[in-house]
Amino acid sequence: MEPASESPTAAPVESDLLARRDDGDAALLAAARQGDVGAFEAIMRRHNRLLFRTARAIVHNDADAEEVVQEAYLKAFLHLAGFAGTARLSTWLVKIAVNEALARLRRRMPATPLELGAEPATEASMIIDPTMADSPEARAAQGEIRRLLEAAIDDLPQAQRAVFMLRAVEEFSTEDTAVCLGIPADTVKTRLHRAKRQLRRRLQRGVASALADTFPFAGARCDRIVAQVLAQIAQAPPDG
């Protein structure tokens, strides 16, 4: 399967998180295209958590998400020449990972409709109280809140979970999220609203400060994915 096509235009950077991630990608990409495996390793380490969170939001399983990320990186490495740079590298990589995750679900349950465009029959209920002020008690309970939030995110319908992960956690723009998931921007807004409402109803308060720590991407997992992808790259060099 070929990697996903790019968006015609790149949306503006909306946060320092995205700015830090995208800064320097052009130089690394140029080096990787010249066969510099070290540059591609740096690209993987910059985007590992983003791709893992996105894949996990779809496949709903840590082990499957790791495999999805590895497959996505391999496809990206083998098709670096096809990336023209009109979209952010992170957007291109996420779209490849989304396609890989959906393909894995289809192989696992071929008789079940798995399109991200499918909405649940009933509207789920939703979460975070944005007016909750920071407090010593909230900070002390952050670890438990994070665990509760992760469980609440896992309970979201798949379509909402993927949107929430990209928009609220990874801080992608509405436009980039729409490109990654292949849905209209208005649908992104609707699903994000429903996801927040469901989470707010379940958790009620005090979780906004924990968002950045959800589904932490441990160093060991990062190293494992990088090592496995590099080993496969060594056995299957890119075309041309």
WOTA-V326153 format. One record per residue. N is the residue number from 0. PSI is psi in whole degrees, 0 to 359 (999 if undefined). NEAR is the number of other C-alpha atoms within 10 Angstrom. D_FIRST is the distance of its C-alpha to the first C-alpha in Angstrom with 1 decimal. Layout:
# WOTA-V326153
N|PSI|NEAR|D_FIRST ; N|PSI|NEAR|D_FIRST
This chain:
# WOTA-V326153
0|130|8|0.0 ; 1|150|11|3.8 ; 2|159|21|6.5 ; 3|151|23|9.0 ; 4|161|15|11.8 ; 5|162|22|15.2 ; 6|145|19|18.3 ; 7|325|10|20.9 ; 8|154|12|23.4 ; 9|133|16|23.8 ; 10|154|16|26.0 ; 11|149|13|29.1 ; 12|132|16|29.3 ; 13|351|12|31.1 ; 14|162|12|32.1 ; 15|328|10|33.2 ; 16|311|12|30.4 ; 17|322|17|27.7 ; 18|317|12|30.0 ; 19|321|12|30.3 ; 20|319|15|26.6 ; 21|338|17|25.8 ; 22|124|11|28.9 ; 23|354|11|28.2 ; 24|323|19|24.4 ; 25|315|14|24.9 ; 26|318|10|26.9 ; 27|319|19|24.6 ; 28|315|21|21.6 ; 29|317|15|23.7 ; 30|319|15|24.7 ; 31|323|20|21.2 ; 32|337|17|20.2 ; 33|8|12|23.2 ; 34|11|14|22.0 ; 35|99|13|24.0 ; 36|328|17|22.4 ; 37|323|13|25.2 ; 38|320|19|24.2 ; 39|325|23|20.6 ; 40|318|17|22.4 ; 41|321|16|24.5 ; 42|315|23|21.5 ; 43|315|23|20.2 ; 44|329|16|23.8 ; 45|327|18|24.2 ; 46|2|19|21.2 ; 47|308|23|21.0 ; 48|320|19|23.1 ; 49|310|22|21.5 ; 50|321|29|18.0 ; 51|313|26|19.7 ; 52|318|25|21.8 ; 53|312|29|19.0 ; 54|318|30|16.9 ; 55|327|24|20.1 ; 56|334|27|21.2 ; 57|310|28|18.3 ; 58|343|22|18.2 ; 59|32|18|22.0 ; 60|129|12|22.2 ; 61|313|15|22.7 ; 62|315|10|21.3 ; 63|322|18|18.0 ; 64|319|24|17.8 ; 65|317|21|18.4 ; 66|322|19|15.6 ; 67|314|27|13.2 ; 68|317|32|14.7 ; 69|314|26|14.4 ; 70|321|18|10.6 ; 71|317|24|10.4 ; 72|320|29|12.9 ; 73|316|18|11.5 ; 74|319|20|8.3 ; 75|316|22|11.1 ; 76|319|22|13.4 ; 77|348|18|11.5 ; 78|31|15|11.0 ; 79|327|17|14.4 ; 80|338|16|15.6 ; 81|355|14|13.4 ; 82|111|18|15.3 ; 83|346|11|18.5 ; 84|11|15|20.4 ; 85|342|12|21.3 ; 86|166|18|20.1 ; 87|147|22|21.0 ; 88|321|21|18.8 ; 89|321|21|19.1 ; 90|316|21|17.8 ; 91|315|22|14.6 ; 92|318|25|14.1 ; 93|319|28|15.1 ; 94|321|27|12.7 ; 95|316|28|9.7 ; 96|320|30|11.8 ; 97|314|27|12.5 ; 98|320|20|9.0 ; 99|319|26|8.8 ; 100|316|25|12.4 ; 101|322|18|12.1 ; 102|321|17|9.6 ; 103|319|18|12.1 ; 104|322|18|14.9 ; 105|322|15|13.8 ; 106|325|10|13.7 ; 107|319|11|17.0 ; 108|73|11|18.7 ; 109|339|11|17.2 ; 110|356|8|20.5 ; 111|129|10|20.7 ; 112|130|11|19.7 ; 113|13|16|17.7 ; 114|140|14|17.2 ; 115|343|19|18.5 ; 116|348|15|20.6 ; 117|127|12|22.7 ; 118|150|13|26.1 ; 119|155|11|28.3 ; 120|326|6|31.2 ; 121|147|6|33.7 ; 122|127|11|33.8 ; 123|158|16|33.7 ; 124|166|15|36.6 ; 125|173|19|36.2 ; 126|277|23|37.6 ; 127|129|21|38.5 ; 128|105|17|41.9 ; 129|348|13|41.5 ; 130|358|9|45.3 ; 131|118|14|45.6 ; 132|150|11|47.4 ; 133|146|12|46.6 ; 134|159|10|49.2 ; 135|323|8|50.1 ; 136|319|9|49.5 ; 137|320|18|46.0 ; 138|320|14|45.2 ; 139|329|10|46.7 ; 140|11|14|44.6 ; 141|321|19|41.4 ; 142|315|14|39.9 ; 143|320|13|40.6 ; 144|319|22|39.5 ; 145|317|22|36.1 ; 146|319|15|35.7 ; 147|320|16|36.8 ; 148|318|24|34.4 ; 149|318|16|31.4 ; 150|321|13|32.5 ; 151|320|19|33.0 ; 152|319|22|29.5 ; 153|330|16|28.1 ; 154|352|15|30.0 ; 155|150|21|28.6 ; 156|149|19|26.5 ; 157|315|22|22.7 ; 158|319|23|22.5 ; 159|324|29|25.5 ; 160|317|24|24.6 ; 161|317|28|21.4 ; 162|315|30|23.5 ; 163|318|27|26.5 ; 164|317|25|24.7 ; 165|317|25|23.3 ; 166|309|20|26.5 ; 167|326|16|29.3 ; 168|308|18|28.3 ; 169|351|20|26.1 ; 170|36|19|28.0 ; 171|152|25|25.2 ; 172|163|20|26.6 ; 173|317|21|26.3 ; 174|315|20|24.4 ; 175|323|28|21.8 ; 176|318|26|21.4 ; 177|318|22|20.9 ; 178|313|23|18.2 ; 179|320|28|16.3 ; 180|353|22|16.7 ; 181|38|17|16.5 ; 182|162|14|20.1 ; 183|154|14|23.4 ; 184|322|16|25.6 ; 185|326|12|28.3 ; 186|322|16|26.2 ; 187|313|24|25.6 ; 188|317|18|29.4 ; 189|315|12|30.2 ; 190|323|19|28.0 ; 191|318|23|29.3 ; 192|315|16|32.8 ; 193|320|19|32.4 ; 194|316|29|30.9 ; 195|321|21|33.9 ; 196|318|18|36.3 ; 197|316|23|35.2 ; 198|321|24|35.2 ; 199|318|21|38.6 ; 200|327|15|40.1 ; 201|317|16|39.1 ; 202|331|17|40.0 ; 203|313|16|42.5 ; 204|160|18|43.1 ; 205|19|24|42.7 ; 206|352|25|38.9 ; 207|320|20|38.0 ; 208|345|16|38.9 ; 209|354|20|36.7 ; 210|319|17|33.4 ; 211|341|13|32.5 ; 212|4|14|32.9 ; 213|144|19|30.7 ; 214|60|17|28.2 ; 215|140|12|29.4 ; 216|93|14|27.0 ; 217|151|9|29.3 ; 218|321|9|29.6 ; 219|318|9|29.0 ; 220|316|15|25.6 ; 221|312|18|24.7 ; 222|321|13|25.9 ; 223|314|13|24.2 ; 224|314|20|20.7 ; 225|313|21|21.5 ; 226|318|14|23.0 ; 227|319|12|20.2 ; 228|316|20|17.5 ; 229|323|20|20.1 ; 230|320|11|20.8 ; 231|324|13|17.2 ; 232|320|16|17.1 ; 233|333|10|20.3 ; 234|344|8|19.0 ; 235|80|12|15.9 ; 236|154|12|17.1 ; 237|156|17|15.0 ; 238|151|9|15.0 ; 239|999|5|18.1
